[in-house]
Amino acid sequence: MNLEIENLFNDLLSVEDANQGDAVLFLSLLLERHVPTFRNDPSHLAILPTSLAQLNFTESEKDEFVTKLCGIVRAREIVEPARRASIACALAKCGRLEGLAAALEIFAVLSDSLNEESLYSMLACITPSICCSNDPRIRELLLEYQTELALEKVEEKYREQMVEQFLRLRECIVKIKNSADK
């Protein structure tokens, strides 16, 4: 893996708050930049250092990147919930089942400790990834990470503020469950 990316992964594990914050931002944007939907997003070019913005991953490099990021976020080496949620959002959108699985796990673990903004972001990233996928393994992930239970916990706390987001995710879960029953 590229030395600059390795340094970002090291910063991600750093106790230095500023280094870790930058690493979360840059690694998340770098991953999003390698998703076709976000490939030409000008905000990535405005925020990422030029050397990172110009990187192009091969499929195997992207797999390695996603696997490493999933391992770090799952190992709870990043303590701050909002930072873990930010990485989980990027993983949910990356187009890899492994990334969505890590995002669902983080949602289950952190959902009741996230602030409203982080929770909204997670719902906004997880929902389309679930709804737009035809992968039958998503049903298994929803069960494994008890997504409905996590959703119920936060729904009580933020019902009024995020009613539409809760409804959308719940509709997707029901649709997936019903399609698997047929």
Secondary structure, 3 states (H helix, E strand, C coil): CCHHHHHHHHHHCCCCHHHHHHHHHHHHHHHHHCCHHHCCCHHHHHHCCHHHHCCCCCHHHHHHHHHHHHHHHHCCCCCCHHHHHHHHHHHHHCCCHHHHHHHHHHHHHHHHHCCHHHHHHHHHHHHHHHHCCCCCHHHHHHHHCCHHHHHHHHHHHHCCCCHHHHHHHHHHHHHHHHHHHC
